[in-house]
Amino acid sequence: MSDTFVDYAQPLLERVPPGCTPGQLRRALLIASGVWNAVVAKRGDIDGAVELVTRTVAEEVRQPVPRGWLATIERLAVRKLARFDDDDRIVTDVDVHLVGDRFRVLASSESPPPAV
């Protein structure tokens, strides 16, 4: 899942400022995992997934999601549907480690139970 997740999260990774800490990068990637999971949960409903994530983030930080982040969340949701639609795994954890001068991202996932 890690390689797939990093590929998917590229639009968000492009927004991360140079010199960020592993903790800061992890927080950003947790938002990306929330978008991924929302698209899976909403069965590809982009608007529903974006609304779910922006509401959750706004409640968590107690302020509206900035426009730039909203655009990134929308871009991630569209990217999930366009490039990874057949991957219905749920991201269960994201961890970031600094290895030398590079970050290593480890993403864990679970497959959802079969549809009834």
C-alpha angles and dihedrals in degrees: 000000000000097000092044091048094050090049090050093047096053095110089056094042089056089061095053110106120236113264096032117152125243088252093054091048091048091053090052091048090050087061089051090050089050090054091048092049093045092054089051092046093046090047094237098319098145096189092048092048093048091048092050094050096043091048091049094047093045091051091048096051094031095231137080118280109258116249093246091055092045090055090049092049090051091047091051092049092051090045091052091052096042100044107019104029093127092054107088097169117133116231106233101176142002123201129182126201130182109231110183104311095334136078121239115206121203116190122187124201145176130209113241118244115270115273114262 
